[in-house]
Every structure is written in structure tokens, then in C-alpha cells.
């Protein structure tokens, strides 16, 4: 279990750095430390809240996508207070790269009963909105979410989120152009 949490923590750190790794510059050679290769300044980062420094090498985002997915599915060991920000960052990254698995994760991540729900729901809905017509694949779940929000004990405070949800559903239904999505290979 502890190894799993450490893996999740490292995945979260990679998630934060993932966008920087997707630049269109030519692929630099992987340093061979056994043959006198030297680490560069570009890949040296702070590896978390402890301030520890570390060196991470990656060129393409694809190998990191399963770890990013896992970091979204399983909240960080930091607890409720910081989990939403990390999970939303992961969802933004999946949406930016048009990863199909991000669509249902937007719903799962909303967690409409827990602390910080308003900003988390809004964040998830805005990310889902970026998928456009592809959100149609979860239309039944979106309608169910609408009912849950309308019946929520804090429904009056969730009015902006309900209105945004309705706008997303209307936009998805009216959209004519389906975005091209890609899928990631998840470990079994």
C-alpha cells in the first residue's frame, strides 16, 4: 500500500511536469551516464513539498498517461484538501491531449458531497466542456448529475454549476463536429 502511494505521489509530480515535456522541439539524446553523460539543467525539478531536488527524464507524454490516469482515479495521500487540485490538473492534461478516458473521469472526480465541491464541480465541468461533442457519450450520466445537483441539500449554492452543466449538455447535443480522441493503454 505504501509503495502504491509513493507511486501515486511520483505520478502526481510527473503530471505537473507533463505539459512541459510535450514541446515540439527536436528530441534530445537521452544522456548515457555510464559513458560520461551529464545531466542538464532542464530536467532538474523540485520533487514535492519537501523541497528535495531530483532529475526526471522523459520525452513523450504517452508513457506518462497511465500514471496520470491513476493519479486522477486515486486521490493523493495528501488528503482531501490538496487532492482536488492535483486531480483537476490531471484532467486538464488529459483534455488538452484529447484523451478519451478523461471524459468519464470528469464525472467521477466531481465528488459532489465532499469539501470543496463548488470549485471542483466547476473545474470538472469546464474541462468536460472542452471535449465538445464527445461529451455526448456520457449524456445519460450528465442528466443524472443534473438531477443530483437539483436535489442536493445545497442546490441553491450550486446554481452556477447547474447552469454550466445545462449549457454543456446543450452544446454537446448541438455540436456537429466530433473531436478526434485518442485512448491510452491502462495496466490491468
Secondary structure, DSSP 4 states (H G I P E B T S, - for coil): -HHHHHHHHHHHHHHHHHGGGG-SSPPPPPP-GGGT----GGGEEE-STT--EEE-----SHHHHHHHHHHHHS--TT-HHHHHHHHHHHHHHHHHTTBTHHHHHHHHHH-TTSTTHHHHHHHHHHHHHTTGGGGGGGHHHHHHHHHHHHTSTTGGGGHHHHHHHHHHHHHHHH--PPPP-B------
